[in-house]
Amino acid sequence: MADESTNSGATPADQQPAAQQPVKMQILAQFIRDMSFENIVAQKGAPSGEVKPEISVQVSLDARKRGTENQYEVISKFKVTSVNSGDQQPLFLAELDYGGVFLVEGVPEDQLHPFLMIECPRMLFPFVRRIISDVTRDGGFPPFNMDPVDFVALYRQELSRRAQAEKPAEGQKLS
């Protein structure tokens, strides 16, 4: 029988680009670096009138290489503030710095920073959400179930902010 494949003389290795090492990410540890909760209502007394809470969430991220090869520490910082929409009096303030130690292999160097600032916090987020929910509930308020964070948009926003911050410095060098 004749071979019906149309190989045109190329070997399978010639047809495929050099195989990249598969991406491997493993969470080695998770931890609360810092956490605080202030029930301002309990400290100052209940606000007068109807209470309609407005909640805002601020998120910042940080990553650094650890001493061990392919290990990185990623810290997600969340600041959750609640004020009464009527009189803008604060109700509570929750702050959480939550970290993870990750083993990351197979990510090209030029893609490592976005990977650390997007994928790693995304893996930690469900734990952060649960902690914030528990803390607000234990602090005397309804549990705050934080909406998912778009870490891609957050990363792009930070890149844009950094680019804008560098433009005036570059303009000053030229004059």
N, C-alpha and C positions, 0 to 999 in steps of 0.2 A: 504494500500500500504506500501511496505517496503521502508525504507530509503536507497537509493543507494550510499550515500556518504561513503567514506572510511576514517573515522575520527580516528580510532584506539583508541578511548577513550580520546584523547587530546582535550583540549578546544582551541578555536582560540587564546586566550592569551598565551597558552603554546607553540603554533606553531611559534609565532613571537617573535623576540627579543624585549626587552623593547623599546618602541617607543621613538625615539629621537625627541627633540624639532626641528621643522622645522627652517631652516636658514632664518633669516630676516635681510635684509640690506636696510636701508633707508638713502638717502642723506638729511641731515637736513639743510645744508648750503654749499655754494661754494663761494670762494673769491680769489681775487688776493692779495697775501701777498706782493709781490714786483715785479716790472716790469721795465725794461729799454730797450731802443733801441738806438743804436748809428749808425748813417749813416756816416761812416768814409769817404766815397767818397765825401760827401758834405763838410766835414771839411777840407780835405786835397787836394781835387781836383780829377778829374777823372784820373784813371790810363792810362798810355800811351799804345797804341797798342790795340789789341783785348781783350775784357773782356769775360772770360769764368769762371763763378763762380763755386767754389767748396764749398759745404755746409756740415758742420758737426754738429751733434746734440749730446750733452751729457745730460744724464738723471740721476738724483739721487732722491731717495725717503726717506721720513722720516715719522714715525707714532708715535703717543703718545696717551696714555689714558687721557681722560678728567675727570674732577671732578664728572660728572654725570655718573651713572651706565650705562654700555654698550655703551658709547659714545667715539669715537676716532677721532682724527684729523690726517689727512693724507696730507702731502705736497709733491707735485711733482715739482722738480726743473729742468728746461730745459734751456740749454745754446746752442744757435744756432749761429754759426760763419760762415761767408762766406768770402773766399779769392779768389783772381784772380788766376786761375791755372797757368798762364804764369809767373808772377813775385812774387806770393805769398803775394801780398799786400792785406791787409784787406779791405773788402767792407762794411760789417756791422756786428754788434754784437747785438743779442737779448737775453735777459735773462728774464725768467718768473718763479716765485714761485707761484704755484697755489694750493690752499688748499680746502679741503672739510671736513665737520664734518659729521660723519656717526654714525648711530645707528646700531649696529651689535648684533644680538641675535642668539643663537642656534649653534654657531660655537664652537666646542671643543677647550679647551685651547691650546692643542698642535698644532692646525691648525689655530689659530688666527693670528699669525705673518704672515704666507704666505698669508692668506686671505686679511689682511690689505695692504700688499705690492704688491699684484697682482690684486685682484678684485676691490679694491677701486680706484687705479689709472686708471684702465681700464674704470671705469665709468666716470672719470673726463676727460679722454683723448680727446673726441670730442670737448670739450669746449676749452681745451688748443690749440688744432690744429687750431680752428677758430681764437682764439686770436692771435696766431703767424702769421697766414695768413693775418689777418687784419693789424697787426702792420707792417709787412714787406711791404705790399702794400701801407699803409699810409706813410711809411718812404721813398717812392720813388723807390721801387724795385718791380719786379713781385711778386705776392703773393706766399709765400712758403707754399705749402700743404705738411706738414710733413707726412712721411710714418707711418703707425701704428707701435707702439712700442710693442715688445714681452716682456711683463712684467714677464712672467714665466722664459724666458731665462735670463732676467736681474736679477731676484731673485736668480736663480741658480748660476749665475756669481758672485754675491755678496757673497753667501755662500761659494763658492770655494775660493774667495779672502780672506775671513775671516779665513778659514781653513788653507790656506797657511801662513797667517800672524801669526797664533798661533803656527805652527809647530816649528819655530826656538826658540820661547820662551819656549816651552816644552822641546826641546833638550838641552837648556841651563840649565834647572832645573835638568836634569838627570846627567850632568857632574860634 
